[in-house]
Amino acid sequence: MDVSQLISGSILIFALTTDSFVVSFAYGAQNRKMPLEIVLVMNLVMSSLLGLALWAGELLGEIFPLKLTSGLGIILLFAIGGS
């Protein structure tokens, strides 16, 4: 693992945990309680989706050139952010 992979992985982890922290903080501020079972199921589902997305990205990276997959990633991020 080189330094660029370590940095990009760290940024991804930071972004995901920050998002989860903000959502959890909002629920706590509204005095909403979530049962542990629901939290565990949500964690399992989200972790599975992250693993699936990383696997699919690696698979597409082997099939298509790097510039194409990078461009598609940028387009998807803009589409998600613009909605």
Buried (B, 14 or more C-beta within 10 A) or exposed (E): EEEEEEEEEEEEEEEEEEEEEEEEEEEEEEEEEEEEEEEEEEEEEEEEEEEEEEEEEEEEEEEEEEEEBEEEEEEEEEEEEEE
